[in-house]
Amino acid sequence: MGSIRQGKIESVIQTELASFFQKNNSICLGSMVTVTVVRVTSDLSLARCYLSIFGSKDKQGVFESIENRVRYGAWHDRVKI
């Protein structure tokens, strides 16, 4: 179990990612992507985000689209995959 601070940061990251996927549905290729769990390390240097992809037969393609957006998009310097 993490600290209260970790829990708050996890909640904020989950909310922001959910909002991002709602506003930028084009990178989800028309499928629904939900952020199921976010876990932050105790030193707050790394967050692991778990996604669920619904409504698409090509889940790997949707994941690759999201991954490419993270690698080459706005989050390039702040996110490791």
N, C-alpha and C positions, 0 to 999 in steps of 0.2 A: 504494500500500500504506500502510495506516495504522500508527499506533504500537501498541505492546503494550497501552497503556492503552485505546486505542480498541477494540482487538480484545476485551479483557476486558469492556468495557462493552457492546459489541454482543452478546456471548455472553450476558450476564446479561439484557439486554432481551429477546433472543430466547427464552430459557428462561422468563422471567416471562410473556411474552405467550402462549406455548404453554400454560403452566399455566392462565392465565386463560381461554383458549378451551376447554380441557378441562373446567374447573369450571363455566363459564357457557355451556353449549351452547345454551341457549334463544335467545341473541342471534344464534347462527349458523343459526337456523331449521332445525335438524336436519341440516345439512350438516357436512362436515369441513373445518376451516380450519387450514392450516398456515402457520407463519411461515417463509418460505423464506430471506430475507436481511434483515439489519439493517445499516444503514450510519450511522455517527455522524460528524458534522463534526469537524474537527480541534480546534475550541474546545469541543466537547462540548455545544453549545447546541441541536443539532437532530439527531434520529434519523429516518431514513427506513426504514420497515418495509414489506417486500414480502410479501403474503399470496397463498396459493393456495387456491382454493375448489373442493372436490370434492363430488360427490354431490348436486348441485342443478342443475336446469335454469335456475333464476332466479339466476344468479350476481350480477347487479346488485342484486337485492333483498336478498341476503345482505350484500353490501358496504354497502348503504344502512343496513341494520339495525346493522351494526358501527359505521358512521360516526355514526349517530344516538346510539348508546350513548356514543361518545367525546365528541361535542359536548355532550350534555345529561346525561351520567352523571357518574361519580366522577372522571373525568380532565379535566373541563371546563377547569379553569384551567391545566393543565400540557401540553396537547396541542394542536398546530395541525394542521389538515387541509389 
